[in-house]
Amino acid sequence: MERCDFVNDSLRLIQDTDGLTFGTDALLLAGYISTMGAYGCELGGGSGIISMLLLTRGKLSRALSLEVQESYAELIVKNAKLNGLSDRLTTVCADIREYKSKDEFDIVFSNPPYMKTGAGKENGELKKYVARHEVKGDITDFCKAAKRLLKYGGAFAAVYRPDRLCDLICAMRESSLEPKRITFVHADTESESSMVLIEAKLGGKSGMQLTRPLIIYKDKGHTEYTDDMKFIMENGAFPKGYKR
């Protein structure tokens, strides 16, 4: 059950309609990352969209995408080929808890599972359940993997749920990843934060920038983007004030 869509940056994206599809969280994480020409590693590649956005925007020169589910790993390979990125995007089907690399990366990034196993309603589709729940590693495992793969001073960027932020920050510090920048995302001015973007530095000193929140829509009916969101959609990057 696949479909092919045109998404941002004129990318064509084959998506598994029985699994997780391209959403705002992936788009915002790709925009939040501000490297140029870096060598990056994605933990949990899904369809490969975040890595591909970063490659087409020049934020990465090369990328390695780690994906534990074989069907999704194959999907990343197909999407890379479809968009002419096979020479710069390498895919490995591997468990992030076990994978080791001879290379050191400038940046590691992830849209990790945010639900604990046993939490919420178990989805009947196993692929979607594994993508959303910490079946193949919790946030501590993802942070440990980032530490293992990063060069000293490298960055780890993630999008996560605000209600799990304390778990994320604690896991980062346990892995010597010092949070340096945090942005809360709200659907509109009256809604609670629905996601949080965070960037940490391996071996960094304490000191963190809490940016102004990102509001996606001007109105409660969610019919018009804010100026900040329009900027992100048009430029593939966050406006001034959200960067260190």
N, C-alpha and C positions, 0 to 999 in steps of 0.2 A: 504494500500500500504506500506508494510514493507519488509525490507531485513535484513539479519543478516551477519555482517562482522567481521572478525578478525582484531583487531586494536592493538595499542601498549600494551605492557605488557601481551600479550596473552589473552586479554579480548575479549569476544564475545559481539558484540553490535548490538542490534536490533534497526534499524533506520526507521523513518517515511520518505519515499521517497517523500511525498508531502510537507514535512516541511523542517526544517533546519537539515543538516547532519554534522557529525564530521569533524572539520576543524582545520587548523593551530592555530587559536586563542585559541581554547580549549586546544590543546596540549601545547602551550606555557604558558598559565596561570597555568596549572598543574605543569609545570616545574619550573615556577617562584616562586611558593610558597615553602618555605624552612622549614616549621615546621616539627616536629617529634612527632608522637603520640598525636596530638592535637585533640580537639573536635571542629569540624567545621560545618558551616552552609552555604549552597549554596543558593543564591537568584536567582531563575529562573533556574531550573535544566535541562530543555530540555530532553535529552535522559539519563542523569545521568552520562555521561562519565567523567566529571571533578572530581566529587566526587569519582567515582570508581577508577580512576587513583591514586588519593591521598590516598585512602584506601589501594590499592594493593602495593603501594610504602612505606607504613608505615608513611607517612606524617600526616595522620589522623588515630586515633584509632576508632572514631565513626563520623558519619556525618548525618546531617539532610538536606534534599533537599526540598526547597519550590518551588512549581510550580503551577502557576495560571490556566493553561489549563489542564482540566481533562484528555484528551487523552495523554498528555505528562507525567502527574503524573503517570498514569497507565503504561506507557512505562518504566519509571524509576523503578517501582516495578518489572516489568518483567525482566529488565536487571540485577537488583540486585540479583534476584533469579537465573537467568541463570549463573551468575558468583560466586555464593555462598557467596554473601555479604548481604543477607537479614537481618542477625543478627546485622550488623553494620551500614547499610544505611537505615534510616527511611525517608519515603516520605510523605509530607503533601500537599494536594491541597489547596492552600491558596493564597490570595493577599498579597504581601509583605508589602503593605501600612497598612494593618490591623493586620497582624499576631503578636502575642505576645507569649513569651515563659517564663516559669519559670526557664529554664536553661540559663546560660551565656556561651558564646562560646569563645574559644581561637582565632579563626579566622573565618571571614565571607568572602566569595569570590563570584565573579559574572562575567559573560559575559553578561552585561545588554543590552537591546535594545539601539541602538545608533542613531536612526533616529527619528526626531520629527514627530508627526502626521501631515499629510498633506505634508510632505517633500518627494520628490522622487516620483516614480511611484508606485501607490498602487497595491500590488500583489493580484491576484484573489483568492489565497488560504489564508483564514482567519488565519489559524494557523501560517503560515509563516509571515504574516503581523504583528500579535500580537507579535511574537518573535523578530522582527526587529524594530518595532516602539514603541514609548512610550505611548501605549494605556493603559497599566495597571501600569503606574508609570514612571516618568522621573528620571533623574539621581539624583536629589535632594531627591526623594522618596527612592531610593535605598540606598543613604548615611544615611538617617534618620533611615531606617530599620537596617542598619549595626550598627549604634550607639545604637539602642534599644536592639540589640541582643548580642553585644560584652561585655565581661568583661572589666573593666578598664585596659588599657595597651594592649588590644588585637589588632589584625591586621585586616585590610580590604584590600583585594587584588582584582584587576579588570583588565580586558583588554578592551580597548576602542578605539575610533577613534581619531587621533591626532587633527583633526579640531574641536573637542568638548572638548579638554583638559582643556581649561580655565573654561568651565562650570563644568567639573568634579572637578577640584581643588577647585573652589569656593564652590561647594556643599559639598565637604569634610570638608572644614574649618567651614562652617555653622553648621556642625554636630560634631565639635570637633575632626575630623579625620585629623591628621597632616600628609601630604605626607612625606614619608621618603626615598623612592626609586622610580626612574622612568627609564624606558628603552624604547627607540624608536626602532621599528622594520621596517626593509627595505627588500624588496624582493631581491634587488641587490644593488651594490654600486652606480648605476646611477638613482635609483628610489627614489621618495619621501617616507617618512615614511607612511606605510599603517595601522599601529596599534601602540598603546602604552600600556605598562604594568606598573602598578603602585601599590605601597603598602603604606598604611597609618597606623598610630597608634592612637588608641583612647586615647586622653589626652596627646599625645606626644608633646615634645618641638619642636620649629622650627629648621630646619636643615635637608637638603635633599641631597641624593646622586643621581647625574645624571650619570648613567653608560655609558660606551661606547655603541654605537648602536649595535643591533643585526642584522647582515646581513645574510639572509637565504641562498642565492645562490651565488656561485663564479662567475657565468657567466650570461649574459643577456638572454641566452636561457633557463635558469633555469633547467639545466641538472645535476648539481653537487652541493651538499650542502657545505657550508663553514665548517671549523673545529669546530666552535662554535655550529653550528646547528647539526653536526654529534654527538657532545658530548651530546646535549640535547636529541636527538633521542635514543642514546644508554644508557644514564644514567637516563633519566627522571628528570633531574635537570640542572640548568645553571652552566657554568664553573666558576672558581674562577674569581673574578673581577666584577661579577654581583650581589654579595651578600654583605650585610652590615656586 
